[in-house]
């Protein structure tokens, strides 16, 4: 976690915010800061695995334009995922790319 996210979490804790609310705020901020970047998301629910671009964050929902998933019919569509439904995620950064699976 970056220094500014640690600071945000510390400030919210100092204000007496509950740990689940702090986690949600920090995760929302993480996705907001990564708007426009590629992300890999795994959820326990359909469609389970998504690779795509973070388009927007609205409250505790992340809007992702699907690039790749195992359900070809929804590729290219936008999906709204509740932050609490995300089990694992990786935001693409320089030096830590997410592989491309679609042929260009």
CORJO-V545782 format. One record per pair of residues at least 12 apart in sequence whose ideal C-beta (glycine too) atoms are under 10 Angstrom apart, sorted by the first residue. I is the first residue (numbers start at 1). GAP is how many residues later the second one is. Records with the same first field share a line. If there is no record, write none. Layout:
I=GAP / GAP
//
This chain:
1=25 / 29
2=27 / 28 / 31
4=25 / 29
5=20 / 21 / 22 / 24 / 25 / 28
6=20
8=14 / 17 / 18 / 21 / 22
9=13 / 14 / 16 / 17 / 20
10=12
11=14
12=13 / 14
20=64
23=60 / 61
24=35 / 36 / 58 / 59 / 60
25=35 / 58
26=57
27=30 / 33 / 35 / 56 / 57 / 59 / 62
28=29 / 30 / 31 / 32 / 33 / 34 / 55
29=28
30=24 / 27 / 32 / 53 / 59 / 61
31=23 / 25 / 26 / 29 / 30 / 31 / 32 / 33 / 50 / 52 / 55 / 58 / 60
32=22 / 24 / 25 / 26 / 30
33=21 / 24 / 58
34=19 / 20 / 23 / 28 / 55 / 57 / 58 / 59
35=18 / 19 / 20 / 21 / 22 / 27 / 28
36=17 / 18 / 19 / 20
37=16 / 17 / 54 / 55 / 56 / 61
38=13 / 14 / 15 / 16 / 26 / 27 / 29 / 30 / 52 / 53 / 54 / 55 / 59 / 60 / 62
39=12 / 13 / 14 / 15 / 23 / 25 / 28 / 42 / 47 / 50 / 51 / 52 / 53 / 59
40=12 / 27 / 28 / 48 / 49 / 50 / 51 / 52 / 58 / 59
41=13 / 21 / 23 / 25 / 28 / 38 / 40 / 44 / 45 / 46 / 47 / 48 / 49 / 50
42=44 / 45 / 46 / 47 / 48
43=36 / 38 / 39 / 41 / 42 / 43 / 44 / 45 / 46
44=41 / 42 / 43
45=36 / 37 / 40 / 42
46=23 / 24 / 25 / 28
47=19 / 22 / 23 / 24 / 27 / 28 / 32 / 34
48=21 / 22 / 23 / 39
49=19 / 20 / 21 / 22 / 39
50=14 / 15 / 16 / 17 / 18 / 19 / 20 / 21 / 24 / 25 / 29 / 31 / 36 / 39
51=13 / 15 / 16 / 17 / 18 / 24 / 39 / 41 / 47 / 48 / 49 / 50 / 51
52=12 / 13 / 14 / 15 / 16 / 17 / 23 / 24 / 25 / 26 / 27 / 46
53=12 / 13 / 14 / 25 / 39
54=35 / 37 / 38
55=23 / 24 / 25
56=22 / 24
57=26
58=22
59=23 / 24
60=21 / 22 / 23 / 24 / 25
61=18 / 19 / 20 / 21 / 22 / 23 / 24
62=17 / 18 / 19 / 20 / 21 / 23 / 24 / 27
63=15 / 16 / 17 / 18
64=13 / 14 / 15 / 16 / 17
65=12 / 13 / 14
66=12 / 13
67=31 / 33 / 34 / 35
68=30 / 31 / 32 / 33 / 34
69=32
72=30
75=27
76=26
//
